Amino acid sequence: MSLIKLFHFFLYPFSWLYGGITDCRNWLYDIGFFKAKSFENPIIINVGNLTVGGTGKSPHVEYLLRLLAKKYKIATLSRGYGRKTQGFRIANDADNSATIGDEPLQFYQKFKEEVSVTVGENRVEAIQKIKTQLSDIEMVILDDAFQHRPILPNLNLLLVDYNRPIDEDLPFPAGRMRERRHGAKRADAVIISKCPDGLSEDAQNDLLDRLKPYLRTNIPVFFTGIDYGNPIGLTNHVNFANQNFDSVILISGIAQAALFVEYVTKIFGVLKHFDFPDHHDFSEKDLFTIQAFGNASGKTPFYLMTEKDAVKIRPLLVNQSADFYFLPIEIKFLNNENQFQDWLLGKLLSFKLISN
């Protein structure tokens, strides 16, 4: 038995205990002992998962915003993980990652002309405040609230990472799951995220067969992958076309960086990867350490990071002469995108949010 397997073997009883506690909590909500608040107005769509980070919630939220925000008045609601404030906040131009969190800041910078971006730990209270302070909002997209049982969404979209499907995972601490697999039965639709390009229909069906025991009957399942764009400069003087593609220093502070690193390594020559924890609060000291390596490399590197990290690093780049970029990503459906949109719009029609 390998050391890792032995370690997991000793953690398994704690996973069983943790799973039992979450089962009990969910059962108390299911029988109505704990009350869940539902809303007819605004419509609530949740994008969540069963695991700890890394399933691609943010780009899927952005997909929904691009699909729906030009037609409907939408607010996003996130907990604002890592922020140094508390309570309900509506994002504005004075906010930064310390006041609203990195992912809400990313939403705000990209969609502030079309979408109201809000944060609040207590989702029920936050939605009540959205109703009073943003009275024209027709829809709230919840970011990462699948386990937040005090609120009952109109639609629960569950993301499952293709690289770590729930049938192969365990509850914390032996695995990365926040609850047992059968929690997936609360989902109204499942999206298998981070799928490789060209995933065959047979492979898709095989994964569907493995997931069916944990889902309600006739729940739609869709498959998405990642579409990488061209690097975008964080400073005005940057010209990506003039860069040395063989001298890249990679920076990431996300839950699962493997796919990001794999893609960049295929395209560019990576000198070093600085891998920070998820939601890392970058400092000037971090930047100094990263650039010190670049200066000592004997090359003229450019620095490449994720978009989530860029919103925190950009304020540190005052008077910088080095070239910093982020790699934008969007999600793409492997197939059946039209079916997903038809399903979603059909659900909205049933909630009387849209008309025939």
C-alpha positions in Angstrom: 0.0 0.0 0.0 1.4 3.4 -1.0 1.9 6.1 1.5 -0.9 8.2 -0.1 -3.3 5.2 0.0 -2.3 4.5 3.6 -3.0 8.2 4.5 -6.4 8.1 2.9 -7.2 4.8 4.7 -6.7 6.5 8.1 -8.7 9.5 7.0 -11.7 7.4 5.8 -13.5 7.2 9.2 -13.4 11.0 9.4 -14.9 11.2 5.9 -17.6 8.8 7.0 -18.3 11.0 10.0 -18.3 14.2 8.0 -20.6 12.6 5.3 -23.0 11.5 8.1 -23.2 15.0 9.5 -24.0 16.5 6.1 -26.5 13.7 5.5 -28.3 14.6 8.8 -28.3 18.3 8.0 -29.7 17.7 4.5 -32.4 15.3 5.8 -33.5 17.9 8.3 -34.0 20.4 5.5 -35.7 17.8 3.3 -38.3 17.0 5.9 -38.9 20.7 6.7 -37.4 20.7 10.2 -35.1 23.4 9.0 -36.9 25.9 6.7 -35.6 26.8 3.3 -36.7 30.2 1.8 -38.0 30.2 -1.8 -38.6 33.2 -4.0 -41.0 33.8 -6.9 -39.4 37.1 -7.7 -36.6 37.4 -8.4 -35.9 34.0 -10.0 -32.9 32.3 -8.3 -30.4 30.2 -10.4 -27.6 28.5 -8.5 -24.3 27.4 -10.0 -22.6 25.1 -7.6 -20.8 21.8 -7.0 -20.3 19.0 -4.6 -16.5 19.4 -4.3 -14.1 22.0 -2.9 -13.4 24.4 -5.7 -11.9 23.9 -9.1 -15.0 22.9 -11.2 -15.2 26.1 -13.2 -18.1 27.9 -11.6 -17.0 31.4 -12.5 -16.8 30.9 -16.3 -20.1 29.1 -16.2 -21.7 32.0 -14.4 -20.2 34.3 -17.0 -21.7 32.1 -19.8 -25.1 32.6 -18.2 -24.6 36.4 -17.9 -23.6 36.6 -21.6 -26.6 34.5 -22.5 -29.2 36.3 -20.4 -28.0 39.8 -19.3 -29.0 41.6 -22.5 -32.7 40.5 -22.0 -33.2 40.5 -18.2 -32.2 42.5 -15.2 -29.7 40.3 -13.4 -27.7 40.4 -10.2 -25.0 38.0 -9.2 -24.7 37.0 -5.5 -21.5 35.5 -4.1 -20.2 35.0 -0.6 -17.1 37.0 -1.5 -14.6 34.5 -0.3 -11.4 36.1 1.0 -12.8 39.6 1.3 -12.1 41.7 4.4 -15.5 43.1 4.7 -18.7 41.6 6.1 -22.4 41.8 5.2 -24.2 42.7 2.1 -22.5 44.9 -0.5 -23.3 46.1 -4.0 -20.1 46.4 -6.1 -19.0 49.8 -7.4 -16.0 51.3 -9.0 -14.3 51.9 -5.6 -14.3 48.2 -4.7 -11.4 45.8 -5.0 -10.7 42.1 -4.1 -10.4 43.0 -0.4 -13.9 44.5 -0.3 -15.8 42.1 -2.5 -13.5 39.1 -3.3 -11.6 38.2 -6.4 -14.4 36.4 -8.4 -17.1 39.1 -7.8 -14.5 41.7 -8.8 -13.9 39.8 -12.0 -17.7 39.7 -12.7 -17.9 43.5 -12.0 -15.1 44.5 -14.2 -16.5 42.5 -17.1 -20.3 43.0 -16.7 -20.8 46.2 -14.6 -22.7 47.9 -17.4 -25.2 45.1 -17.6 -25.3 43.3 -14.3 -25.5 44.2 -10.6 -22.8 42.4 -8.7 -23.4 41.7 -5.0 -21.9 39.8 -2.1 -23.3 38.6 1.1 -22.7 35.7 3.5 -26.3 35.3 4.3 -27.9 34.6 1.0 -31.5 34.9 2.2 -30.9 38.3 3.8 -28.9 39.4 0.7 -31.7 38.5 -1.7 -34.2 40.4 0.5 -31.8 43.4 0.2 -31.5 43.0 -3.5 -35.3 43.1 -3.7 -35.5 46.4 -1.8 -32.3 48.1 -3.0 -32.3 46.8 -6.6 -36.1 46.5 -7.1 -35.9 46.0 -10.9 -33.8 42.8 -10.6 -35.7 39.9 -12.3 -33.1 37.1 -11.7 -30.3 36.4 -9.2 -27.5 34.0 -10.2 -26.0 32.5 -7.1 -22.3 31.6 -7.2 -21.4 28.5 -5.2 -24.5 28.0 -3.0 -25.3 24.3 -3.6 -24.7 23.5 0.1 -26.5 26.7 1.2 -29.7 25.0 2.1 -31.5 28.0 3.8 -32.3 29.2 0.3 -34.3 27.1 -2.2 -33.2 28.1 -5.8 -35.7 27.9 -8.6 -32.9 26.1 -10.6 -29.9 24.2 -9.3 -27.1 23.7 -11.8 -24.5 21.2 -10.6 -21.0 21.2 -12.0 -18.9 18.0 -11.9 -15.3 18.1 -12.8 -14.6 15.6 -15.6 -11.1 15.0 -14.1 -12.6 14.1 -10.7 -16.1 12.7 -11.1 -18.1 12.3 -7.9 -18.3 8.5 -8.2 -14.6 8.4 -7.6 -14.4 10.9 -4.8 -15.0 10.9 -1.1 -16.2 13.5 1.5 -13.7 15.6 3.2 -11.0 15.0 4.6 -10.1 11.8 2.6 -11.6 13.4 -0.5 -12.6 16.8 -1.8 -16.4 16.4 -1.5 -18.5 18.8 0.7 -21.2 16.1 1.1 -22.0 12.6 -0.1 -22.6 11.8 -3.8 -26.4 11.5 -3.4 -26.5 15.2 -2.7 -26.5 15.5 -6.5 -30.2 14.5 -6.5 -30.9 18.2 -5.7 -29.6 19.2 -9.1 -32.0 20.2 -11.9 -29.3 19.8 -14.5 -25.7 18.6 -14.4 -22.8 20.0 -16.4 -19.6 17.9 -16.7 -17.0 20.6 -16.9 -13.3 20.7 -18.0 -13.9 18.0 -20.6 -11.0 17.4 -23.1 -11.6 18.4 -26.7 -12.9 15.6 -28.8 -14.4 13.6 -25.9 -16.1 10.8 -27.7 -19.8 10.0 -27.5 -19.0 6.6 -26.0 -16.9 8.2 -23.3 -19.7 10.7 -22.5 -22.2 7.9 -22.3 -19.9 5.9 -20.0 -19.7 8.8 -17.6 -23.4 9.3 -17.8 -24.0 5.7 -16.8 -21.7 6.1 -13.8 -23.5 9.3 -12.6 -27.1 8.1 -13.1 -27.3 6.3 -9.7 -26.8 9.7 -7.9 -29.2 11.8 -10.0 -32.9 12.1 -10.3 -34.6 10.4 -13.3 -34.5 12.4 -16.6 -32.1 15.1 -15.3 -30.4 16.6 -18.3 -26.6 16.3 -18.4 -24.3 18.5 -20.6 -20.6 18.5 -21.3 -18.4 21.6 -21.4 -14.7 22.3 -22.0 -12.5 25.3 -21.8 -11.8 27.7 -24.6 -8.6 29.7 -24.1 -8.2 33.2 -25.6 -5.1 35.1 -26.5 -3.2 36.6 -23.5 -4.3 40.2 -22.6 -1.9 42.7 -21.1 -2.4 44.2 -17.7 -0.5 47.4 -18.5 -0.9 49.8 -21.4 2.6 49.4 -22.8 2.3 45.7 -23.3 2.4 44.3 -26.8 1.9 40.6 -26.8 3.1 40.1 -30.4 6.6 41.2 -29.4 7.0 38.7 -26.6 9.4 35.7 -26.4 7.1 32.8 -26.3 9.9 30.6 -24.9 10.3 32.6 -21.7 7.1 32.5 -19.7 6.8 32.7 -15.9 3.4 31.3 -14.9 1.4 32.6 -11.9 -1.7 30.9 -10.5 -3.7 31.1 -7.3 -6.6 28.8 -8.2 -8.0 25.6 -6.8 -7.0 23.3 -9.6 -4.2 24.7 -11.8 -3.3 21.5 -13.7 -5.3 22.2 -16.9 -4.1 25.8 -17.0 -0.5 24.7 -16.6 -1.0 21.9 -19.2 -2.4 24.3 -21.8 0.2 27.0 -21.3 3.1 24.5 -21.4 1.9 23.2 -24.8 1.9 26.8 -26.2 4.7 28.5 -24.5 8.1 27.7 -22.9 7.5 27.9 -19.2 10.6 28.9 -17.1 8.8 28.4 -13.8 5.3 28.1 -12.3 4.6 30.0 -9.1 1.7 28.0 -7.7 -0.2 29.8 -4.9 -3.3 28.6 -2.9 -6.8 29.3 -4.1 -7.9 33.0 -3.6 -4.3 33.9 -2.6 -4.0 37.6 -1.5 -1.1 38.7 -3.6 1.4 41.1 -2.0 4.3 43.3 -3.2 6.6 40.7 -1.6 5.1 38.0 -3.8 5.6 40.2 -6.8 9.2 40.9 -5.8 10.0 37.2 -5.4 8.4 36.3 -8.8 10.3 39.1 -10.6 13.6 38.3 -8.8 13.4 34.9 -10.4 12.7 36.4 -13.8 15.6 38.8 -13.5 18.0 36.0 -12.5 16.9 33.8 -15.4 19.1 35.4 -17.9 16.1 36.0 -20.2 13.5 38.7 -20.7 10.4 36.8 -19.6 6.8 37.8 -19.7 4.5 36.9 -16.8 1.3 35.0 -17.4 -1.6 34.4 -15.0 -5.2 33.5 -14.7 -7.9 36.2 -15.0 -8.9 35.7 -11.4 -5.4 36.4 -10.2 -5.1 39.4 -12.6 -7.7 41.4 -10.7 -5.5 41.2 -7.5 -2.1 41.6 -9.2 -3.1 44.6 -11.4 -3.1 47.1 -8.5 0.5 46.1 -7.7 1.8 46.9 -11.1 2.2 50.7 -10.7 5.3 51.9 -12.7 6.1 48.4 -13.8 8.3 47.9 -16.8 7.9 44.1 -17.0 5.2 42.6 -19.2 2.2 41.0 -17.4 -0.6 39.2 -19.0 -3.7 37.1 -18.1 -5.1 34.3 -20.1 -8.9 34.7 -20.6 -11.1 31.6 -20.7 -14.7 30.9 -21.6 -16.6 27.6 -21.5 -17.7 25.8 -24.6 -20.3 23.1 -25.0 -18.9 19.9 -26.6 -22.3 19.3 -28.1 -26.0 20.1 -27.3 -25.5 23.8 -26.6 -28.8 24.6 -28.3 -30.5 22.0 -26.1 -29.1 23.5 -23.0 -30.3 27.0 -24.0 -33.7 25.6 -24.9 -33.9 23.8 -21.6 -32.9 26.9 -19.6 -35.3 29.2 -21.5 -38.1 26.7 -21.2 -37.6 26.7 -17.4 -37.6 30.5 -17.3 -40.8 30.4 -19.4 -42.4 28.1 -16.8 -41.4 30.6 -14.1 -43.3 33.3 -16.1 -40.1 35.3 -16.4 -40.3 35.4 -20.1 -43.3 35.3 -22.5 -44.0 33.3 -25.6 
